Amino acid sequence: MFDYQRLNYVANTEQELSSIFTQIFKLSKETYQNLSRFSVTLVDDDQLANFFVLDSLEGSSTNDLYKKVLSLRSSLTCVVTEQNVRVVSDLKRLNQNDRTVKLLQIGHRSSYTSPLIYDGKTIGVLFINADTESYFDCQKLQRDCAFISQIVNGLILKHCERQHHLRSALAIALNIGHARDPETKEHLIRMGKYSELLARLLADTHPIDNRFIHLIAHYAPFHDIGKYKIPDNVLFSDKRFSPDDRKIMSKHTIYGVEIIDEVLCYIDKDWVTGSDMGLLKNIIRHHHERYDGSGSPDNLSGTNIPLESRIVTLADVFDALLSKRAYKEAWSMEGVIAYIKENSGLLFDPECVDLLLDNLDQFVAIRDKNRDAIGG
């Protein structure tokens, strides 16, 4: 018998969201043993990106970093736009795109899909799969899936509200800092998108999950927040830095972490997790470390530099060199590529360099779509 009481109890515990979702799936399988997959995606503009995935046919969990642009005529788009539940009795009858083919190859045969809604807007989608055809034709199971969907909707809503409050508080600090930063707002946008793309490309060889993807996309733009505390004569200099100027400027990584700590003193501790803030602080503090160990502030080297920091370092330099600023002209793409190659293993993680160069067209597409308003 479906245990509504235990499900409600689990949903109301103060645990990591991934742990709660895992328990919900396992409790559901105690009644419906053929359930095979439980995944939650979040909607961002016209795209769906996996937030959590648990697939019993691929092991206890999977880091499926699926991201999909919604096509106009798909049944999934109807779930998002019309907010209807979709029941598919036989996945073989769906349009056989890469996603459907992969699910069938794994062993999934049917599905239940429900929109996750906040204030009348679809903010995500819940997918539940089974390894048996027509499994969700059962009306009782559909009712129980609707109950699961309601629980998940509440959890995602709570998560999004907490993230909204946290990011609003951080955004105030970022906007204050950016008001004195000579970089453009488009630079910040590109930083998030470059970093997300690099993280996705690295996922084949690193234990990168959906949480890491979401966090680095949101937090990469904060890398230079500490520039707020740099004196004007250094921050706005149009000349090559003297050794003293360089020493002053290098302190922005330390100042940035101090600013984040100051913000965290004034917000509800339930909004944040230590691991999330650890990733943010790593980006801020260590994005000027060098792979050879000669960077700052801690002279970290190689893989001792946090992966998120190595990603942001390359994304930042790639974008900065291509951009026109008061102190320099924009470099040519050929010049930027040559510089990055020359500094692979010195300034940059060689693996990150190889992936950027092998997928350069994707990075250029991000830049073309988010060009500086001033023409940089």
Phi, psi and omega per residue, in radians:
M1 nan 2.406 -3.114
F2 -1.138 2.202 -3.002
D3 -1.678 1.492 -3.123
Y4 -1.100 -0.662 -3.081
Q5 -1.119 -0.795 3.132
R6 -1.147 -0.666 3.113
L7 -1.090 -0.762 3.114
N8 -1.116 -0.696 3.134
Y9 -1.081 -0.838 3.139
V10 -1.053 -0.740 -3.095
A11 -1.112 -0.416 -3.075
N12 -1.770 0.162 3.072
T13 -1.488 2.676 3.119
E14 -1.591 1.512 3.107
Q15 -2.308 2.979 2.987
E16 -1.033 2.482 -3.093
L17 -1.034 -0.650 3.140
S18 -1.094 -0.631 3.111
S19 -1.173 -0.711 3.118
I20 -1.119 -0.796 3.128
F21 -1.059 -0.706 3.127
T22 -1.069 -0.769 -3.140
Q23 -1.174 -0.652 3.102
I24 -1.075 -0.761 -3.142
F25 -1.128 -0.769 -3.115
K26 -1.162 -0.683 3.089
L27 -1.130 -0.688 3.134
S28 -1.135 -0.663 -3.137
K29 -1.214 -0.352 3.088
E30 -1.120 -0.540 3.095
T31 -1.650 -0.718 -3.085
Y32 -2.038 1.548 -2.970
Q33 -1.193 -0.338 -3.112
N34 -1.521 -0.011 3.007
L35 -1.098 2.327 -2.981
S36 -2.171 -0.281 -3.067
R37 -2.706 2.475 -3.139
F38 -2.396 2.060 -3.123
S39 -2.471 2.540 3.113
V40 -2.133 2.209 3.061
T41 -1.994 2.731 3.077
L42 -1.969 2.535 -3.131
V43 -1.644 2.249 3.071
D44 -2.319 1.858 -3.030
D45 0.997 -2.029 -3.106
D46 -1.838 0.401 -3.087
Q47 -2.173 2.614 2.980
L48 -1.956 2.318 3.115
A49 -2.301 2.316 -3.141
N50 -1.012 2.371 3.063
F51 -1.909 -0.671 3.119
F52 -2.611 2.411 3.107
V53 -2.442 2.334 2.994
L54 -2.363 2.057 -3.027
D55 -2.188 1.921 -3.073
S56 -1.267 -0.280 3.126
L57 -1.534 -0.215 3.093
E58 -1.957 0.312 -3.064
G59 1.870 -2.945 -3.051
S60 -1.208 -0.504 3.132
S61 -2.746 2.938 3.112
T62 -2.566 2.475 3.073
N63 -1.655 1.179 3.135
D64 -1.413 1.851 -3.037
L65 -1.627 0.663 -3.085
Y66 -1.048 2.327 3.042
K67 -2.425 2.280 -2.999
K68 -2.345 2.328 2.962
V69 -1.441 2.211 -3.100
L70 -1.225 2.172 3.079
S71 -1.477 2.678 -2.979
L72 -1.103 -0.618 -2.966
R73 -1.876 0.181 -3.091
S74 -1.401 2.698 3.097
S75 -1.172 -0.481 3.105
L76 -1.188 -0.641 3.075
T77 -1.070 -0.637 3.093
C78 -1.131 -0.630 3.082
V79 -1.050 -0.744 -3.089
V80 -1.296 -0.841 -3.009
T81 -1.442 -0.661 -3.115
E82 -1.712 -0.143 3.071
Q83 1.014 0.770 3.091
N84 -1.794 2.580 2.996
V85 -1.316 2.434 3.108
R86 -2.051 2.203 3.054
V87 -2.010 2.133 3.120
V88 -1.982 1.987 -3.096
S89 -1.306 -0.543 -3.091
D90 -2.469 1.927 -3.106
L91 -1.081 -0.381 3.133
K92 -1.171 -0.305 -3.138
R93 -1.528 -0.149 3.060
L94 -1.336 2.852 3.015
N95 -0.984 2.181 -3.010
Q96 -1.460 1.215 3.039
N97 -1.467 -3.133 -3.074
D98 -1.025 -0.656 -3.104
R99 -1.169 -0.835 -3.133
T100 -1.109 -0.746 3.135
V101 -1.056 -0.732 -3.142
K102 -1.121 -0.783 3.129
L103 -1.054 -0.717 3.113
L104 -1.144 -0.712 3.125
Q105 -1.099 -0.634 3.116
I106 -1.185 -0.590 3.128
G107 2.214 0.094 3.111
H108 -1.380 2.465 -3.029
R109 -2.193 -0.402 -3.129
S110 -2.551 2.931 -3.066
S111 -2.679 2.733 3.027
Y112 -2.224 2.206 -3.069
T113 -2.239 2.280 -3.079
S114 -2.365 2.413 3.087
P115 -1.285 2.597 3.022
L116 -1.897 2.157 -2.875
I117 -2.146 2.441 3.027
Y118 -2.408 2.167 3.090
D119 0.917 0.717 3.083
G120 1.430 -0.034 -3.087
K121 -1.994 2.424 3.088
T122 -1.327 2.072 -3.120
I123 -1.853 -0.171 -3.136
G124 -3.005 -3.139 3.140
V125 -2.457 2.376 3.034
L126 -1.756 2.225 3.056
F127 -1.994 2.256 3.010
I128 -2.173 2.233 3.139
N129 -2.023 2.793 3.053
A130 -2.319 2.742 -3.115
D131 -1.599 0.240 -3.114
T132 -2.270 2.399 3.087
E133 -1.153 2.595 3.076
S134 1.079 0.309 -3.051
Y135 -1.125 -0.593 -3.080
F136 -1.599 0.157 3.058
D137 -1.244 -0.349 3.128
C138 -1.173 2.158 -3.090
Q139 -1.121 -0.628 3.128
K140 -1.126 -0.746 3.126
L141 -1.126 -0.680 3.101
Q142 -1.069 -0.697 3.096
R143 -1.131 -0.715 3.141
D144 -1.220 -0.603 3.057
C145 -1.152 -0.622 3.081
A146 -1.124 -0.647 3.081
F147 -1.139 -0.774 3.094
I148 -1.046 -0.767 -3.138
S149 -1.052 -0.694 3.125
Q150 -1.113 -0.715 3.109
I151 -1.127 -0.829 -3.125
V152 -1.092 -0.696 3.118
N153 -1.022 -0.772 3.123
G154 -1.121 -0.698 3.141
L155 -1.175 -0.749 3.123
I156 -1.159 -0.681 3.102
L157 -1.059 -0.807 3.124
K158 -1.072 -0.751 3.122
H159 -1.084 -0.818 -3.105
C160 -1.132 -0.652 3.120
E161 -1.154 -0.744 3.101
R162 -1.099 -0.763 3.129
Q163 -1.129 -0.645 3.130
H164 -1.105 -0.791 3.127
H165 -1.109 -0.764 3.141
L166 -1.100 -0.862 -3.063
R167 -1.226 -0.494 3.052
S168 -1.138 -0.755 3.115
A169 -1.130 -0.753 3.125
L170 -1.186 -0.636 -3.129
A171 -1.106 -0.609 3.080
I172 -1.050 -0.804 3.107
A173 -1.116 -0.718 3.137
L174 -1.123 -0.748 -3.130
N175 -1.154 -0.666 3.085
I176 -1.105 -0.807 3.137
G177 -1.154 -0.724 -3.083
H178 -1.202 -0.405 3.113
A179 -1.071 -0.431 3.126
R180 -1.875 0.101 -3.080
D181 -1.681 2.189 -3.137
P182 -1.183 -0.205 3.079
E183 -1.220 2.776 -3.111
T184 -1.590 2.812 3.083
K185 -1.144 -0.518 3.103
E186 -1.147 -0.545 3.054
H187 -1.039 -0.740 3.141
L188 -1.136 -0.710 3.107
I189 -1.088 -0.831 -3.135
R190 -1.090 -0.652 3.134
M191 -1.017 -0.768 3.118
G192 -1.109 -0.741 -3.080
K193 -1.295 -0.718 3.060
Y194 -1.042 -0.789 -3.068
S195 -1.162 -0.711 3.085
E196 -1.075 -0.770 -3.123
L197 -1.110 -0.779 3.106
L198 -1.058 -0.710 3.138
A199 -1.107 -0.733 3.113
R200 -1.098 -0.704 3.136
L201 -1.179 -0.568 -3.140
L202 -1.352 -0.229 -3.014
A203 -1.113 -0.365 3.127
D204 -1.215 -0.407 -3.067
T205 -2.139 0.004 -3.126
H206 -2.314 2.682 3.126
P207 -1.337 1.109 -3.125
I208 -1.662 2.229 -3.141
D209 -1.984 3.138 -3.095
N210 -1.099 -0.606 3.102
R211 -1.051 -0.808 3.129
F212 -1.038 -0.751 -3.139
I213 -1.039 -0.871 -3.108
H214 -1.108 -0.731 -3.080
L215 -1.192 -0.776 -3.087
I216 -1.196 -0.565 3.084
A217 -1.116 -0.684 -3.110
H218 -1.401 -0.573 -2.954
Y219 -1.760 -0.280 3.095
A220 -0.972 -0.672 3.133
P221 -1.094 -0.214 -3.129
F222 -1.517 0.036 -2.949
H223 -0.985 -0.627 -3.076
D224 -1.846 0.389 -3.063
I225 -1.042 -0.462 -3.116
G226 -1.241 -0.165 3.107
K227 -1.106 -0.295 3.106
Y228 -0.958 -0.534 -3.063
K229 -1.691 0.115 3.127
I230 -1.509 2.346 -3.130
P231 -1.030 2.585 -3.085
D232 -1.003 -0.697 -3.064
N233 -1.125 -0.398 3.071
V234 -1.634 -0.844 -3.051
L235 -1.056 -0.689 -3.062
F236 -1.801 0.280 3.134
S237 -1.140 2.405 3.072
D238 -1.849 0.316 3.137
K239 -2.045 2.834 3.053
R240 -1.095 2.356 -3.097
F241 -1.143 2.436 2.939
S242 -1.353 2.918 3.084
P243 -0.959 -0.686 3.128
D244 -1.174 -0.738 3.108
D245 -1.079 -0.754 -3.134
R246 -1.086 -0.666 3.132
K247 -1.129 -0.708 3.117
I248 -1.153 -0.813 -3.105
M249 -1.101 -0.620 -3.093
S250 -1.120 -0.316 -3.133
K251 -1.284 -0.152 -3.085
H252 -1.138 -0.404 3.094
T253 -1.205 -0.673 3.096
I254 -1.237 -0.783 3.136
Y255 -1.045 -0.651 -3.118
G256 -1.073 -0.758 3.109
V257 -1.138 -0.662 3.101
E258 -1.078 -0.709 3.119
I259 -1.092 -0.758 3.116
I260 -1.080 -0.758 3.113
D261 -1.080 -0.658 3.104
E262 -1.124 -0.720 3.111
V263 -1.112 -0.747 -3.079
L264 -1.137 -0.400 3.113
C265 -1.185 -0.341 -3.021
Y266 -1.953 0.175 -3.141
I267 -2.120 2.811 -3.134
D268 -1.127 2.220 -3.108
K269 -1.110 -0.365 3.101
D270 -1.215 -0.267 -3.110
W271 -1.355 -0.321 -2.971
V272 -2.198 2.766 2.944
T273 -2.123 2.634 -3.133
G274 -1.048 -0.646 -3.116
S275 -1.189 -0.672 3.112
D276 -1.104 -0.835 -3.129
M277 -1.208 -0.505 3.061
G278 -1.096 -0.731 3.112
L279 -1.121 -0.770 3.120
L280 -1.060 -0.803 -3.118
K281 -1.170 -0.602 3.078
N282 -1.080 -0.750 3.118
I283 -1.043 -0.806 -3.071
I284 -1.220 -0.830 -3.018
R285 -1.307 -0.591 -2.909
H286 -1.984 0.193 -3.104
H287 -1.347 -0.028 2.997
H288 -1.971 0.258 2.928
E289 -1.239 2.726 3.096
R290 -2.025 2.554 -3.069
Y291 -1.062 -0.500 3.139
D292 -1.482 -0.016 3.059
G293 1.612 0.101 -3.081
S294 -1.743 0.260 -3.104
G295 -1.577 -2.835 -3.106
S296 -2.438 2.771 0.126
P297 -1.631 -0.105 -2.955
D298 -2.046 0.096 3.125
N299 0.937 0.643 3.061
L300 -1.243 2.696 -3.131
S301 -2.388 2.735 3.032
G302 0.907 -2.381 -3.095
T303 -1.367 -0.006 2.974
N304 -1.253 -0.344 3.004
I305 -1.339 2.222 -3.133
P306 -0.942 2.497 -3.077
L307 -1.000 -0.728 -3.130
E308 -1.068 -0.574 3.127
S309 -1.266 -0.709 3.105
R310 -1.098 -0.665 3.103
I311 -1.109 -0.865 -3.073
V312 -1.161 -0.617 3.101
T313 -0.982 -0.872 -3.122
L314 -1.175 -0.762 3.131
A315 -1.040 -0.726 -3.093
D316 -1.153 -0.853 -3.106
V317 -1.180 -0.736 3.102
F318 -0.954 -0.824 -3.099
D319 -1.278 -0.703 -3.101
A320 -1.113 -0.727 -3.121
L321 -1.155 -0.583 -3.127
L322 -1.374 -0.164 -3.003
S323 -1.823 2.482 3.040
K324 -1.412 2.327 3.104
R325 -2.370 2.986 -3.097
A326 -1.026 -0.556 -3.059
Y327 -1.672 0.004 -3.123
K328 -2.885 2.787 2.984
E329 -1.521 2.806 3.065
A330 -1.188 2.454 3.072
W331 -1.419 2.755 2.996
S332 -1.308 2.751 3.107
M333 -1.073 -0.637 3.130
E334 -1.090 -0.746 3.127
G335 -1.137 -0.694 3.123
V336 -1.128 -0.774 3.136
I337 -1.078 -0.759 3.132
A338 -1.072 -0.752 -3.137
Y339 -1.106 -0.775 -3.128
I340 -1.109 -0.740 3.112
K341 -1.104 -0.764 -3.123
E342 -1.092 -0.522 -3.069
N343 -1.798 0.169 3.040
S344 -1.158 2.173 -3.085
G345 1.533 -0.209 3.085
L346 -1.818 -1.131 3.057
L347 -1.627 -0.669 -2.982
F348 -1.924 2.666 2.977
D349 -1.161 2.106 -3.098
P350 -1.003 -0.602 3.141
E351 -1.160 -0.720 3.087
C352 -1.102 -0.727 3.122
V353 -1.048 -0.843 -3.111
D354 -1.034 -0.723 -3.112
L355 -1.211 -0.684 3.101
L356 -1.102 -0.804 -3.094
L357 -1.210 -0.628 3.124
D358 -1.240 -0.356 -3.107
N359 -2.161 0.571 -3.018
L360 -0.996 -0.610 -3.108
D361 -1.057 -0.602 3.134
Q362 -1.225 -0.634 3.111
F363 -1.250 -0.672 3.089
V364 -1.122 -0.655 3.122
A365 -1.099 -0.692 3.080
I366 -1.089 -0.762 -3.131
R367 -1.139 -0.751 -3.127
D368 -1.103 -0.585 -3.111
K369 -1.389 -0.342 -3.040
N370 -2.285 0.884 -3.098
R371 -1.262 2.660 3.104
D372 -1.038 2.430 3.099
A373 -1.089 -0.475 -3.115
I374 -1.491 0.027 3.087
G375 1.608 0.295 3.138
G376 -1.342 nan nan
